[in-house]
Amino acid sequence: MNESVRNVYDNSVVIDGLIISNWSGEIFREMRAAGLTAANCTCSVWEGFEATIQNIAKWNGWFRDYADDIVQARSTEDIVRAKKAGKTAIILGMQNTTAFEDQIGYIEIFKSLGVGIAQMTYNTQNWVGSGCYESRDSGLSDFGREVVAEMNRVGMLCDLSHVGPKTSRDVIDASNKPVAYSHCLPAGLKVHPRNKSDEELRYIVEKGGFVGVTMFPPFLPKGAHSNIDDYIDAIDYVVNLVGEDSVGIGTDFTQGYGNEFFNWITHDKGFGRKLTDFGEVTNPVGIRRIGDFPNLAEAMSRSGWRSAKIEKVIGANWLSLLDRVWSV
């Protein structure tokens, strides 16, 4: 990496909108060494209230044990402070609202514990609405409208990455704060239930929302044969649709996991019907590990990106979004 690009990266707030890796001290050290300022780290997928609380208890232990590497982010000020300290700020995020169960009051409890982002559904139907693999998208339920209103009130970002099209549109319309696809790819490059149409991408941004672009290989046109330049091309596709101020990174790193994990997440509720088969999950060449994060800036520069565009997409846009959502 040439010196000027390295300086852009080193001086930027670098944010990953979704990581669901197998958490460990090794992962946390790699995040810090890579210069990752903050990341939305999954603490719940199929778990209910009690199991999610247990996961957060583990995170509290990690915040103590690895205080040299990670800090908890409850505000954008925490993220800025982490940048100055050379640490990684962890945003606790849920990839489902299952942990809310049927209790609106649980939302504020999770917010008080540091959960700043929650995905409305994970692939299938829940109390709130329908996921992208559900055969019939019923839209946002009336209970779901209450959930959105409460998330708005406490300052928790509504994530729509794994959510069905109708339910997503309903959430976008119901929310009085910006919402996001934290980690998705455009269906214009590859048709897939998890990818979003040009219309969907435009609509969320027209309503003040945000698009985090993933590199998860099954959703990229070249699949397991993708490289980092293919990922940058996908980001540019979205930027060209919605503008460079509303796009960020959401890698969906699954580092450290094997078949058992993918078996769990690809079955409804973790154990029900099989939803999809990802096949080989090999991250794009050049961004295989979290430690490769600085390569993104180099690849962006190689694609002709200006420094200002790199700074926005690599983290500044995420910071702005979170500031708007978390301010209550």
N, C-alpha and C positions, 0 to 999 in steps of 0.2 A: 504494500500500500504506500502510495507516495505521501510525502510529509503533509501536504496541504489537505488531502482527504482525511488523513489520520487526525489532523488538528480539528477538522469539522466534527468528526466522530467523537473525539475526546472531549470537546467542548459542548456537545449536544446532550440534552436529556434524552436518554434512550429507553423506550418503553415497549415491552412485549404485551400485547393485549390478551394473550392466552397461553399459558403453559400448564400442562397436566402431567409433568414428569414424575418419576418415582423419587420422591423427596428424600434427600440425604445431605449430610455435610459436604460430600463430594459435589453434588449439584449446586449447593449454595456457594461454595468456593468458586466453582466454574462460572456462575452467574456474575459474581463480583469481579473475577479476573477478566471477564469479557467486557466489562464496562457497562453492564446492564443496569440502568438506573432504577427501573421498577418493572414489575410484572404482575399481571392478573393470574394468580395461582389457585387452581381448583382445589376446594376443600370439601366438595360434595357433588355427587352426580345422581346416583340412585338412592342415596341414604335418606332416611327420615330425620326427624328432629334430634333424637337422642344420639344416633350414630354420627350426625354432623357435629354436634357439640363435642363428641369424643375426638373427632378429627381436629377441631379447633383447639382442643386441649393439647393435642400433639404439637400443633403449630406454636402454642404458647411456650412449650418446652424448647422447641427449636429456636425461637426468638431469644431465649435465655442462653442456650448452649452454643449458638453460632452468632453471638452478638457482634463479632468482629466482621461478619460477612453480610448479615441481613438485619433489617429493621421492619417493623410493621408500619404500613401506610394507612392512616385513617384520614388524611387530608393531603391536598396537593403540596402544602407546606412541608409535610413529612417527606415527600418525594424530592423536593428541592434540597432539603437538608441532607438526604441520603446521597444526592449527587455531590454535594460539597464534601461529605465525609468519605466518599469513595466506596459506598456500600450499596446494596440492592434493597430497594423498598418493596416489600411484599404486600400486594393488594389481595386480601382473601376474597375469592369469588366462588360462586356456586353455579354449576352448569344445569341446574334444575331448581324448581321451586318446591320439590317434594319435601324438603326440610321444613317448609312453612306449614305443612300438613293442611288442616282446615282452620288454622288459627291466624287471623290477621295480626294479632298481637306479637306473634313470633318474629315478624319482620323487623320491628324495632329492636327486639332482643338481639337478633343477628347483627343488625347495624351497630349496636352498642359493643358487640364483640369484634367489630372491625370488618365485617363483610360489606364491601362497597359495590359489588356487582352480582347480579343474579340473572341467569338465563331463565326465561319464562317456562320453557319445556325442554326436555332432552329427548328428541327424536319421536316420542309417542305422546299419547293423551295423558293429561293429569288434571287436577282440579281447575287449573287456569285456562288451558286451551290445548291445541293439537300441535304435535311435532311434525317434522318434515317427512317422516316415514309412516305416518298414520294414513290409512287408506281414505279416510274422509276427514277433511279439515273443517271442524265444527266452528272455528273462530274462537275469539276470546269469550269466556264464560262471564256471567254477571259477577260471580265471585272473583274471577280474574280482573275485572274492572276495579274491584275494591283493592286487590293486590297492587295493581298499577298505581292507584291513587295513594296507597300507603307507602309504596316505594318512592314515589315522587316526594311525599311529605318528609320522609326521613333522609332522603338524599342517597338513594341506591340506584345504580344504573340498571335499566332494563336491557338485557341482552337477548337478541333474536336469532342467533347463529343457527341453532338446530330446530328452529320453530317453523311450523307450516306457513305457507304464504298468506292465507286468510287471517290466521291468528296474528301473524306479524303485522299485517296492515292495520288490524284492529288495535293492536298495542300502540303502533305509531300514532294513530288518530286519537287514542284515549289519553296518552301521556301528555302532561303539560311541561315535561322536561325532555331534553334530547335522549334518544335511545340509540342502540348500536347493534350492528352485526360485528361482534368482536373478532370473529375468525371465520371468514368465508371466502369463496372464489366465485368468479362470474360464470354463469351458465353459457354466456356467449363464447367462452373458450372450451367448455366441456359441459355437456348436459349431465346433471347428476342431482339426485334429490337434495343434497346438501348445498348445491350451488345456487346462486341468486341471479334472477333474470336482470337484464338491463333496466327494465321498468322498476323492479323492486329496489335496485341499487339507487336509481335516480329518486324514487319516492321517499326513501328514508332520509336522504340528504336534503331534498326539497322541504321536508318537515323539520329541518334542523338537526338531523341525526348524523351518524358516523358509520364508516365502513373500515373494519380491520381485515386485512387480507392475509389468508393463511397460505402455508406452503405444503400442507398435508398432501403427500404425493398421490393418493387415489383420486383426488379432486382436480389435479393438474392434467393438462392434455397429454403429456408424455408419461404420466404415472411415475413408476419407480425409476424411469430413465431421465428424469428431470434434472436440471442443474440450477444453480443460483440465478443465472441469467434468465431462465424460463420463469422463475419466481418474480424477478424484477419486471419482466414483460407483463405478467399478470397484474402486478400492482399498477403499472402504467395504463393498462386497459381500464382499470377502475378509475384512476386519476383522470383519464381522458373523458370518462362519462360524467363524473361528479365534481371534479376540481381537486386541486392539491391540498386544500385546506380542510378536507373532511375525510382523509384517508390515513390509515396507520398500519402498523405491523401487528399481526396476531398469529404467531407461528404454529401453535398447537403442538409444541414439542412434547413427545412421549418418551423422552430419554430414560433408559433404565428399565423399561417394561418389556415383557415378552408376551407369549400367546395367551396366557391366563387372563391378563388385563384386557386384551382386545376381545377375548371371548365374553368377558363380563360387560364391557361397554356396548357391544353390538347385539346384546339380547335385551328385549323389552324388560324393564325393571331390573336388569342384571341377570335374570334367570328365565324369562319367558321366551316368546317366539324370536327366532333369529331374524334380525332386521336387515343385515347387509354383510357382505364378506369383502374386506378391504384387500385381500390378497397380500402381496409383498409390500410392507411399509418400510421403505428405505428413503430417508430424507434426501433432498436434492444435493448433488455434488457441490461442495463449497459452503453448505450450511447444514452439515450432517449433525453437528453438536451445538449446544448452547455456546460453547467456547468459540465458535466460528462467527458469532454475531458481528464483529467488526467487518467481516467480509461483505456485509450488506452495503455498507457505505462505499466500499471500493467498487462493487458491482453497479451501484446506482450511478457513481461517477463515470464508470465505463459506458453506461448507457446514455451519457450526456446530460445527466441531471445537474442543475445548478446547486450550489451549496445551500441556498435558502430552501429549496425543495427537499433536499436530503434531511435537513434539520427538522422540517415540518413532519414529514412522513415517518421519520425514525423515532419521533417521540413528542415533539412540541404539540402536534395536533391532539394526541391522546391527553396530554396535560391540560390543554384548553377544555376539552370535552369534560374531563373529570371535574375540573373546577366549576363548570356550569352546573353539573349534576349534583355534586356533593355540597354545594353552597345552599344552606337552608336558612 
